């Protein structure tokens, strides 16, 4: 994804990770006069977007997380469905993921 792929209001710039249930993308949302903001988009795999149990788990994740406010908890900005894909838009924090930090500390 060198130039990015449009996904609703988001430009998916790079795939950060792939899990069993979803893909995680670095995304950008453009605004007025050159304004833009980076987000992380967590998008369910297509086969799970068609499964109500997985969709409900994503919705529950959004509801629970949106009620939590703490500097160490990533904020949720959007929960939606686009072209059969359910997704979350999350706060983007530049840096290493926790797994990489723990791996480095373990060494």
Steps between C-alpha positions, in 0.01 A plus 500: 500500500746766395252777414220377721153365451187702563272352767211739557639818657835332569804444280654166602871573472663183629393170650656485847387152605272211417329297769259212505198728505608831345758703311658812651587794275672834538245738353462870432188713493529821301322821589476858383798698366758224533399397851534127564515263793640149532292215638519125531220311325419153632295326232340159545591239241215471247392154620457636854310811391232258382494320837278679754692355796827662384326827415346506848845441655639799309205715605545392863871584478411848375235558768719387789813678383317825424395519866859479624705817531865473595826626344612138446183391317459562128186696413234382254377763254273306270314171465344429167422278207606569145442270203443203729809569716450586866779715644628712786700820460741534790745757626843466337802507728836511323756254632558132557220264588491343845604159368823645356573689823451188711712295260783754527475512881510122516838500321 
